[in-house]
Amino acid sequence: MKHFIAISDFTPEEIQHILDVAVQLKAEWKQGGNRPILQGKTLAMVFQKPSLRTRVSFEMAMHQLGGYAFYLSPDEIGLGKRESVADVARVLSRYVDCIMARVFDHKHVEELAAYSRVPVINGLSDYNHPCQAMADLLTVMEKKGRLKGLTLAFVGDGNNVATSLAFATAQVGMNFAIATPPGYELPQAVVEKARALAQRTGSRILTTHDPTEAVRGADVIYTDVWTSMGQEKEREERLKVFPPYQVNAALVALAKPDVIVEHCLPAHRGEEITDEVADGPHSVLFDQAENRMHAQKAILAVLLAGM
């Protein structure tokens, strides 16, 4: 594994291996701390978008594994503006052992990877959010004891998080159902790629405009904000379109009695999810947020320590 750009780049076995490493590293951490397997290693964290979870989870992941991470703000680099993406990759990769980039345009993270001498990790792009999906799978594994054969229902916008979830569930043999408003569906190319992955593992991909159809009998319900960063001009229109896709107690009641509810956070409470659900017995939101750190430890350990 050279880079971690999209979950669809890997085999089901490789994805499962990263999850197994995450389980191992989390257990080790809970028993008193991780071994310093990344001692002497450095991670450059390139940010075009602000983040609480991505920054802190990666920084702490490196720290707990004995390495060092540092933050580069949008103004410090001006990725693709003050300096070309290719030149940033060429320079940074002579200084550090790994680059994590959280960007708007997916082409930027692909270009970083193309010109970097060291592994590049996609911390989020407008196309996908693979690190989040790994934490999501890890959380489901912990709560359900398995992945294969379960059904995850995504309700809301067919965005970058939904894209990675479609790929991730297909890779591990989970069924994926997504309910979006008309006009906000997953790109057809994403659906086709997810279905191709699902054929290999025997899982199913359902796309619908009906949230009740998606969640009926689901093991996991997932939602995300209706308006992502960079879509602020669409907010008023989206607030008119998305209310029928709110994850509330009535919708949760249609899923299995032991359903868990996931959200990548930050949440706009009262919009895509109610307080009753976010703080209720089905919610795993904060276990999921913690697992960003452990899943990313595993990605770093595989890329930099050959675990």
Residue pairs with C-beta under 8 A, 6 or more apart in sequence:
1 10
1 14
1 119
1 302
1 303
2 113
2 119
2 303
3 9
3 113
3 116
3 119
3 120
3 121
3 122
3 303
4 119
4 120
4 121
4 122
4 130
4 131
4 299
4 303
5 109
5 110
5 113
5 120
5 121
5 122
5 130
6 122
6 127
6 128
6 130
6 164
6 167
7 15
7 128
7 130
7 133
7 134
7 164
7 167
7 168
7 171
8 167
8 171
8 193
8 194
8 197
10 171
11 171
12 171
12 172
12 173
12 200
12 201
15 134
15 137
15 168
15 171
15 172
16 172
17 302
18 134
18 295
18 298
18 299
18 302
19 134
19 137
19 138
19 141
19 172
19 295
19 298
21 298
21 301
21 302
21 307
22 134
22 138
22 291
22 294
22 295
22 297
22 298
23 138
23 141
25 34
25 65
25 294
25 297
25 298
25 301
26 138
26 291
26 294
26 297
28 34
28 35
29 64
29 294
29 297
33 64
34 64
34 65
34 66
34 297
35 65
35 66
36 65
36 66
37 65
37 66
37 301
37 305
37 307
38 62
38 65
38 66
38 67
38 300
38 301
38 304
38 305
39 66
39 67
40 66
40 67
41 62
41 66
41 67
41 68
41 97
41 98
41 304
42 67
42 68
42 69
42 70
42 95
42 96
42 97
42 98
43 58
43 62
43 67
43 68
43 69
43 70
43 96
43 97
43 98
43 99
43 100
43 300
44 69
44 70
44 72
44 92
44 95
44 96
44 98
44 99
44 100
45 55
45 58
45 59
45 69
45 70
45 71
45 72
45 100
45 102
45 123
46 72
46 77
46 79
46 88
46 92
46 99
46 100
46 101
46 102
46 103
46 112
47 54
47 55
47 71
47 72
47 73
47 74
47 101
47 102
47 123
48 74
48 79
48 101
48 102
48 103
48 104
48 108
49 102
49 103
49 104
49 124
49 229
49 230
51 102
51 123
51 124
52 265
52 266
53 265
53 289
53 292
54 100
54 102
54 123
54 124
54 131
54 292
55 71
56 293
57 292
57 293
57 296
58 69
58 100
58 123
58 293
58 296
59 69
59 71
60 293
61 69
61 293
61 294
61 296
61 297
61 300
62 68
62 69
62 300
63 69
64 293
64 297
65 297
65 300
65 301
65 305
67 97
67 300
67 304
77 83
77 88
79 85
79 88
79 101
79 103
79 108
80 105
80 108
85 108
85 111
85 112
85 115
86 111
86 114
86 115
87 115
88 112
89 99
89 111
89 112
89 113
89 114
89 115
89 116
89 120
90 115
90 116
90 117
92 99
92 116
93 99
93 115
93 116
93 117
93 118
94 117
96 118
97 118
97 119
97 304
98 118
98 119
98 120
98 121
98 300
98 303
98 304
99 112
99 116
99 118
99 119
99 120
99 121
100 120
100 121
100 123
101 108
101 109
101 112
101 120
101 121
101 122
101 123
102 123
102 124
102 125
103 109
103 123
103 124
103 125
103 126
104 125
104 126
104 229
104 230
105 125
105 126
106 122
106 125
106 126
106 127
106 128
108 125
109 120
109 122
109 125
112 120
113 120
119 303
119 304
121 131
121 296
121 299
121 300
121 303
122 128
122 129
122 130
122 131
123 131
124 131
124 132
124 160
125 160
126 160
126 230
127 160
127 163
128 160
128 163
128 164
128 167
129 160
129 161
129 163
129 164
129 264
130 164
130 167
130 168
131 292
131 295
131 296
131 299
132 161
132 164
132 264
132 292
133 161
133 164
133 165
133 167
133 168
134 168
134 295
134 296
134 298
134 299
135 288
135 289
135 291
135 292
135 294
135 295
135 296
136 165
136 168
136 222
136 262
136 264
136 288
136 291
137 147
137 168
137 169
137 172
137 295
138 291
138 294
138 295
139 260
139 262
139 284
139 287
139 288
139 291
140 147
140 150
140 152
140 174
140 219
140 220
140 260
140 262
141 147
142 287
142 291
143 260
143 284
143 287
144 150
144 219
144 220
144 260
147 172
147 173
147 174
148 172
148 173
148 174
148 201
148 203
149 173
149 174
149 175
150 174
150 175
150 219
150 220
151 174
151 175
151 176
151 177
151 217
151 218
151 219
151 220
152 165
152 169
152 174
152 175
152 176
152 177
152 218
152 219
152 220
152 221
152 222
153 177
153 178
153 179
153 214
153 215
153 218
153 220
153 221
153 222
153 255
154 162
154 165
154 166
154 176
154 177
154 178
154 179
154 214
154 222
154 223
154 224
155 178
155 179
155 211
155 214
155 215
155 221
155 222
155 223
155 245
155 247
155 251
155 272
156 162
156 179
156 180
156 223
156 224
156 225
156 226
156 242
156 245
156 272
157 180
157 184
157 224
157 225
157 226
157 228
157 238
157 242
158 178
158 180
158 184
158 185
158 186
158 187
158 190
159 224
159 228
160 228
161 224
161 264
162 178
162 180
162 186
162 224
163 186
163 187
163 190
165 176
165 222
166 176
166 178
166 186
166 190
166 191
166 194
166 205
167 190
167 193
167 194
167 197
168 174
169 175
169 176
169 194
169 198
169 203
170 176
170 194
170 195
170 197
170 198
170 201
170 203
170 205
171 197
171 201
172 201
173 201
173 202
173 203
174 203
175 203
175 204
175 205
175 206
176 194
176 198
176 203
176 204
176 205
176 206
177 205
177 206
177 207
177 208
177 213
177 214
177 215
177 218
178 185
178 186
178 206
178 207
178 208
178 214
179 208
179 209
179 210
179 211
179 213
179 214
179 215
179 245
180 186
180 207
180 209
180 245
181 209
181 241
181 242
181 244
181 245
182 209
183 241
184 241
184 242
185 191
185 207
186 194
186 207
191 205
191 207
194 205
195 205
198 204
198 205
206 213
206 214
208 214
211 244
211 245
211 251
212 251
212 254
215 221
215 251
215 252
215 254
215 255
216 254
216 255
217 254
217 255
217 256
218 255
218 256
218 259
219 255
219 256
219 258
219 259
219 260
220 259
220 260
220 261
220 262
221 247
221 251
221 252
221 255
221 259
221 260
221 261
221 262
221 282
222 261
222 262
222 263
223 245
223 247
223 261
223 262
223 263
223 272
223 273
224 263
224 264
224 272
225 266
225 267
225 268
225 271
225 272
226 238
226 239
226 242
226 245
226 268
226 271
226 272
227 234
227 235
227 238
227 239
227 268
231 238
239 271
242 271
242 272
245 272
246 271
246 272
246 273
246 274
247 261
247 272
247 273
247 274
247 277
248 273
248 274
248 276
248 277
249 274
249 276
249 277
249 280
252 259
252 261
252 277
252 280
252 282
259 282
260 282
260 283
260 284
261 273
261 277
261 278
261 280
261 282
261 283
261 284
261 285
262 284
262 285
262 288
263 272
263 273
263 278
263 285
263 288
264 288
265 285
265 288
265 289
267 273
267 278
267 285
269 275
269 278
277 283
278 285
298 307
301 307
